[in-house]
Every structure is written in structure tokens, then in C-alpha cells.
Amino acid sequence: MSAQVTAQGAARVALLLLAANLLPLLAGCGQLRSIDERAMVTGVALDRGEKPGTVQVMLQWYHGGEPAQASTGGGGGGAASVLLANRAGEGTGIADAVGAIQSRTDRQFNFGVTQVILVSEELAHEGVAPYLDYLWRKPEFSQLAQIIVVQGKASKMLEAGGPSGTAFRLYQYSLTARAAAAGSVPIPFWRFLSLSYAKVQDPWAPLLALEKGHFASVGTAVFRGDRMTGALGRSQTACLSWILHVAGFQDITTAVPGSGVPLSLHVQSTSVRQSIDQQGIAHLRLVLGTQVQEGYGVNLSTADLQSLEGAAAQTALSDVQSAVQGLQAASSDVVGFGERLRERSPQATENWSASFARMPVAVEVTVHIRTGGRAA
């Protein structure tokens, strides 16, 4: 009998302990918010703040459940017919700035659908790691968001999309043929952040500007660590896209042998090899698979195609050399030469950015045209 009572008492104690452990969880569930009470942030713009040592953050988000009041700078604005808001805040860090925005809305921010992070060129030169780390620590944050550097105010570009929302439009634009042809090489958040902490390879980001209210590709911002140290122009960016295997939309413009008629070759594939020999010379070998532009209706003989391949290779070689020189001037090893060297000699990559800037680089380019005779 006493053994049975003891067992029953132990069971009651265990049940009470279980209930005590579950109570905090039950209390937390009461604080959860429905989707209609959240602000789903689609875009983030980062600028230097007006006060020294501060940063300005603008968030663009879609509301759920009711129309938002479109506003900028944290106040004002009229009623909008779309579920979109742009709000800005300033603080000593990104957490303070976001907190200032949060204090003016009863909606809880969620970064799970963030598509773009816009960083002003001015702020990029100072270093962006502290701001990206804040977003990295958000458990719901989308690692596929695109990093974009903006000439001028990043907040102005975030506002430029109008009722349809800049974030979505920029995200789509950065992945299209039009952006690539204009000189844009996209990079997702996770890769940018990982390269910004790497010792021997550096990140990059598309460089965009506002032109008459519309965004346009300017080229590529290149970094050393998390600090922007230079920029490549649009033709140099085309070459960078080949090296980084972002091919498919870039063209090589050359001339038809004999006639001198301008002709574009679409780059459809790339093969890249980079290495550093025992004499300390870096080698970059590119093989570009191309196709003659559509609509070109002149018969090309085998000799014509070989001559055209040679002319295109010379044109591409000059552009690639210019791109490499631009990277060296910025001490930014976006190509990844340092990775090849570290595989053989880890000690040789100490103070790598300075070594890369002085290193001789030999570039070889081969062009193959995949259509013969009459172009498609």
C-alpha cells in the first residue's frame, strides 16, 4: 500500500514539474503575431546619417490586412492604394536606426522576404560588415537577397520604384538579360558576406545609379574585405561576368573580315583557369563559347570564321586586361588568384592585397564560334 502511494506521489510531482516547464512556452505563444500584424520587409537602404557617426536606414515593406500610409523619412505622406511603406530612421548603428522606425509602427518587422540591400557608395567605402552582420543574425533573413551599391543616396533609389515597390523591381532587374548586358554582375547576400571575411578573395556588387527617375547599371563596385576600394566600368564588368561564370548575355563586338561590318558575338559559355607559377606570375586563361548574332545573313567560310574568332579574341583580350588592371588598382582579388596560391603555399598569401596589386598577370583569351556558314 505504501509503495502504491509513493508511486502516485512521484507521478504527481513529475506532472507538476512538466506543467511548470510548459508555462513559459504557453505565455510566449500569446505574444505571437499573425501575418496581418507584421511588416514584411522587402528592401533595406543604408546611407551615412546626417549626424557624424550615425547611419540612416530606410525599410520598404508590405503590410498585410490594410492599406499602408506611404511615407518617407518616418513621417508625412498621404493614403496609398497599395500595401507599401517606406520609412527611415537614424541611429549610431543599424539596430538603433531600425528601432527608431519600429517605434513609429505597431507592426513587427520580418526580414524573411527581403530581396535587396542597397548601400550608398559613400557608406560602402567606410565598410559594410557591421550592417550586414545585423541582418545575418536575423534567423528569418533571406540569404538570397541581392547586395547593390548605389551612386548617391540609397534611400532615394528605394523610393524611386513608386507604388509597385523598388525592391521587387530591382531584384528582378538584377537577374535579367538587360541588366547583364548593361554591365551588372549580381551577388547574393550570403556570398558577399562570406567573401568579405575571406583572406584571399574579395566580394563585388552591382553599381547602380538613378537616371531620370529610373535605375541604370553603371558597372561593378569591387571591395577589399568589406570596404569598397574601386569600380569597374561596364565593358570591364562584361569581362568580370565571364571570369565569374555569369555568362549568357554579354557580347563581343567585332567586325566581319573583309567588309568591316560590325558584328556581335553572344557569349554563351566560359571556361576559366587561373594560376600562379613558380616565378610569381599570375595566369588567367579564358575560353569563350560564342554564337553569331541573330539575323546576320552573310555566308561565312571556314577561313572567315577563323579570322573572326581571332579578331574577337583580340578585342576580348584587351577588355579582360583592362578589367584585371582595374582590380589590381583597387587591390581587390575578385578573380580568386589568391585561392590558387594558398593551395600551394599558404604563407605566400600573407598581406595578399598588396602582393596582388603588384603581381604581373598574363591573360590569354580564346574565342570559339559555335555556328558555321550562314548565321542563324
BADO-964317 format. One record per residue (C-alpha): residue in three letters; x, y, z. Coordinates in steps of 0.25 Angstrom, whole numbers, plus 5000, padded with zeros to 4 digits. Example, Ala and Ser with C-alpha at 12.3 -4.5 7.8 and 13.67 -1.06 7.14 Angstrom:
<atoms>
ALA504949825031;SER505549965029;
</atoms>
This chain:
<atoms>
MET500050005000;SER501150105004;ALA501850074991;GLN500650104983;VAL500450234990;THR501950274988;ALA501750244973;GLN500550324972;GLY501250444979;ALA502450434970;ALA501550434957;ARG500850564963;VAL502250634965;ALA502650594951;LEU501350654945;LEU501550784953;LEU502950794948;LEU502550774934;ALA501450884935;ALA502450984941;ASN503350964929;LEU502250984919;LEU501651104925;PRO502751204919;LEU502551144906;LEU501051164907;ALA501251304911;GLY502151324899;CYS501051274889;GLY500151384894;GLN501151494888;LEU501251434874;ARG500751524863;SER499951484851;ILE500351514837;ASP499351634837;GLU500151694848;ARG501551684842;ALA502351774833;MET502951684822;VAL504251764819;THR504551754804;GLY505651854803;VAL506751914812;ALA507552044809;LEU508752084816;ASP509352234816;ARG510252314825;GLY509452384835;GLU509352534835;LYS510052544849;PRO511452494850;GLY511652354854;THR510252314850;VAL509552224840;GLN508252254833;VAL507352124830;MET506152124821;LEU505252004821;GLN504251974810;TRP503151874814;TYR501751824810;HIS500651824820;GLY499651714822;GLY498251734824;GLU498051884822;PRO498651994813;ALA499952054818;GLN500152204818;ALA501252234808;SER502352324815;THR503752354815;GLY504752394825;GLY503852344836;GLY502652434835;GLY501652504826;GLY501052454813;GLY499652424808;ALA498852304808;ALA499352204797;SER498552104790;VAL499651994791;LEU500151924803;LEU501451994803;ALA502252074812;ASN503652144812;ARG504152184826;ALA505452234830;GLY506152244844;GLU507552294848;GLY508452244859;THR509852214864;GLY509752074858;ILE508751994849;ALA508051934862;ASP507752074867;ALA507252124853;VAL506352004852;GLY505852024866;ALA505552174863;ILE504652124851;GLN504052014859;SER503552114870;ARG502652184860;THR501952064855;ASP501151954863;ARG501551854853;GLN502651754855;PHE503751754845;ASN504051624838;PHE505251604828;GLY504951474823;VAL504551524809;THR505651634808;GLN506051644793;VAL507051754792;ILE508051824801;LEU508451964796;VAL509752024801;SER510152164797;GLU511552174790;GLU511952274802;LEU511652174812;ALA512252054805;HIS513552124805;GLU513552124820;GLY513151974822;VAL511851904822;ALA512151784831;PRO511551834843;TYR510151864836;LEU510151724829;ASP510451654842;TYR509251714848;LEU508351654837;TRP509151524837;ARG508751504851;LYS507251504848;PRO506851364848;GLU505851384837;PHE506651474828;SER506751424813;GLN508151394809;LEU507851414794;ALA507551564796;GLN508451644786;ILE509451744790;ILE509551864782;VAL510351994783;VAL509752124779;GLN510352254774;GLY509752364782;LYS508652334793;ALA508252184794;SER506952234801;LYS506552314788;MET506752184780;LEU505852104789;GLU504752214788;ALA504852224773;GLY504052104769;GLY502752164772;PRO501552094777;SER502051964771;GLY503251954780;THR504651974777;ALA505151854784;PHE504451754775;ARG504751824762;LEU506251834766;TYR506351694770;GLN505651654756;TYR506551744749;SER507851704755;LEU507551554749;THR507151594735;ALA507851594722;ARG507651744721;ALA508451764734;ALA509551674730;ALA509651744716;ALA509751874723;GLY510851834732;SER510351764745;VAL510851644752;PRO509951604763;ILE510351544776;PRO509451494787;PHE509651534802;TRP510251404807;ARG511351404797;PHE511651554799;LEU511751544814;SER512651414813;LEU513551474803;SER513651604811;TYR514351514823;ALA515151434813;LYS516651464814;VAL517051434799;GLN515751464791;ASP514851594791;PRO513451624788;TRP512751714778;ALA511451774776;PRO510651834764;LEU510851984764;LEU509552054760;ALA509052204759;LEU507752274757;GLU507652334743;LYS506352424741;GLY505652344752;HIS506052204746;PHE507152114751;ALA508252084742;SER509551994743;VAL510852074744;GLY511751964746;THR512351884758;ALA512751924771;VAL513951844776;PHE514351824790;ARG515551784799;GLY514951714811;ASP513651794814;ARG514151934808;MET513951974794;THR515252014788;GLY514952034774;ALA513952014762;LEU514051954748;GLY513352014736;ARG512251944728;SER513251874718;GLN514151834729;THR512951774736;ALA512551694724;CYS513951624725;LEU513751604740;SER512451534737;TRP513251434728;ILE514251414739;LEU513151384749;HIS512351294740;VAL511251394739;ALA511151374724;GLY510051374714;PHE509651514711;GLN510951584709;ASP511451624695;ILE512751634688;THR512651744677;THR513651724665;ALA513651734650;VAL513351644639;PRO514651604632;GLY514851684618;SER513551764619;GLY513751834633;VAL512251814636;PRO512051824651;LEU511651684657;SER511351644671;LEU511651504677;HIS510851464688;VAL511651394699;GLN510851274703;SER511951194712;THR513251214718;SER514451134723;VAL515351194733;ARG516751154739;GLN517551244748;SER518851204754;ILE520151264759;ASP521451204754;GLN522751184762;GLN523351314757;GLY522151394763;ILE521451424750;ALA519851404750;HIS519251344738;LEU517751354734;ARG517251274723;LEU515951294717;VAL515151214706;LEU513951274702;GLY512851204694;THR512051294685;GLN510951304675;VAL510751404663;GLN509651504666;GLU508351464661;GLY507851524647;TYR509251534642;GLY509051474627;VAL510451474621;ASN511151344618;LEU512451324626;SER513451224621;THR514351144630;ALA515451244628;ASP514551354631;LEU514151294644;GLN515551264648;SER515851414645;LEU514651454652;GLU515051374664;GLY516451434664;ALA515951574664;ALA514851554675;ALA515951494684;GLN516851614682;THR515651704686;ALA515351624698;LEU516751614702;SER516951764703;ASP515651774711;VAL516051664720;GLN517351724723;SER516751854726;ALA515851784736;VAL516951724743;GLN517751854743;GLY516551914750;LEU516451804760;GLN517951824763;ALA517851974765;ALA516751944775;SER517551834782;SER516351754780;ASP516551604777;VAL515151574772;VAL515651474762;GLY516251384773;PHE517751374769;GLY518051364784;GLU517251244786;ARG518051164775;LEU519351214782;ARG518851174796;GLU518651034791;ARG520151024789;SER520751124799;PRO519851174810;GLN521051264815;ALA521151334802;THR519751404803;GLU520151484815;ASN519751634812;TRP519151574800;SER518451704795;ALA519751784794;SER520451664787;PHE519351644777;ALA519351794773;ARG520851784769;MET520751644763;PRO520951624748;VAL519751564741;ALA519851494728;VAL518451484721;GLU518051384709;VAL516751384702;THR516251284692;VAL514851304685;HIS514051194678;ILE512951224669;ARG511851104670;THR511151134657;GLY511851124644;GLY511451164630;ARG510151254629;ALA509851314643;ALA508551274650;
</atoms>
